[in-house]
Amino acid sequence: MRDRRAPDAWFRDRAAWTLIATRYLPWLAALNLLWEGAQLPLYTLWRDASTAYIAFAVVHCTFGDLLIGTSALLLVLLAARAGPLERWPWRAIVAGTTALGAGYTIASEWMNTSLRQSWEYSSAMPVIELQGVVIGLSPLAQWLVVPPLALYLARRPAAR
């Protein structure tokens, strides 16, 4: 019978926490900050808001991205019952983290652009329609590109 306390679980592995805190999170933050800045012209905020509010929005969204990306990774690690870092099923972790982030983004974009109308896409935003829900292609692409890239970069050996 397996020990229910999971002595070899990822959350008891110092190397796993080190990778998450010192490699994944910084890459996730930097890549999301760049993406958020680059996609600003795809929202009406770019032409309608003050510079200070735009800066606030970029910082706010980047912190939100960190929460989403971190939560997605931790949920996937728990669901996968991942062990120590050296035994992580990387493909499943990347796929799950990406899927959760993209799923959250689809729901959030729909809620904020359609239901709450908290923000609007500019005419420059490419969109796709999923079951009658219009979603910006840039925020969706962000979650299909950034988490896998952050995990890849975090996993690479550190430069010496």
N, C-alpha and C positions, 0 to 999 in steps of 0.2 A: 504494500500500500504506500502511495506517495505521501510524503510529509506535507500537510496542508499549509504549513508556514512557508513553504517554498524557499528553502535556504539558499538556493542558487538563482533566485529571481533577479531580474535586471535592476530592480530598485534597491537591492542590497549590494550592488556592484559599484564600487567607487569609480572604476573606469567608465562605466556607462554614464554616471552623473557628470563626470569630468567632460566627456565628449559632448553631452547635451549642453552643459553650461558654458564651456569655454570654446567650443567649436561650432556646434549647430546654431545656438542662439545668436552669436555674433554674425555668422554668415546669413542667417535668416533675417536679422535686423538690417544689415547692410543692403542685401538684395531687395528686400521689400521697400526700403527707403528710396533706393534708386528707381524702382518700378513705380512707386507712388508719385515721385516727382516727374517721371517721364510721361505718365498718363494724365497729368493734370489738364492738358488742352482737350481731353476727351470728355470733360465735364463742364457744365455751365459755370461752375464755381470759378474756373480760370478767368472768365471774362467779367463776372459779376461781383466778385468778392474783393475785399481789400487784401493787400499783401500780407498783413498780419494774420488775417483769417485764413488765408491760403496756407501760410506756414503752420498755423495751428492745426489745420485739417490734415496736412501731410504728417505731422508728428502724431496726431491722434490716430490716424489710419495705420501708421506704421506700428504703433503700440498694439492696436487691435490685431494687426497681422501677426505680431509676435504671440499674442494670446491664442489666436486660432491655430497657428502652426505648432506651438508648444502643446496645446491641448490635444490636437490631432495626433501628434507623435506619442504622447503619453497614453492616450486611449488605445492606440494601435499596439503599443508595447504591452499593455495590460491584457488586451484581447488575445494577442498572440502568445501570451504567457512566456514572453521572451526571457531567456536566461541571461547569463553574463554577456557582456559586449562581444566577446570573441565568438559567441555562438548565435548571435542575432541572425534571423532570417531576413537579410537585407532587402531582397526583392519584395517580399511581403510587407515589410515595414515601409518602404518607399511607396509602394502601390497604395497601401492603406492610408498613409498620411496624406498622400496626394488626393485620394478619393474623398476623404473626410473634409479636407480644406476646400476642394472644389464644390462638394455638396453644400457646405455651409455658405460658400460664396453665392451659389445659385439662389439659395433661400434668402440670404441677406440682401442681395441686389434686387430681387423681386420685391421684398418687403419694403426696402427703402426707396426704390424708384416708383413702384406702383401703388402700394398700400399707404405708406406713410408720406410719400413724396418728399423725403428728406433731402434728396439730391436728384439732379437730372443729368442725363447724358447730353453732350453737345451733338451737333449734327455730324461731327467728325468721328464719333464712337461707332465702330462696327458692332453690330448686334446680331444675335441669333435668337430665334424663337423656339422655345421648348414647351410644347403643350399649351400654347397661347401665352406663355410667359416670356417677355422680352428681357434678355440678359446681355450686358455689355461683354464683348469678346475679350477686351483687354483685362478686366478683372478676373474673368474665367481663366484666361491664358496665364495670368499671374500665378494662379494656384496649380496649374498644370506644369509650370516651369520652375518656380522659385523653391518650393519644398524639396523636390528631387535634387535640384542643383545644390541647395544648402546641405542636404544629407551627403551628397557626393563629395562636396568640398570638405565637410566635417570629417568624413571617413578617410580622406587622403592623409598620408603621413605628413606630419608637420615639417616645414622647411627648417633646416638647422642653421 
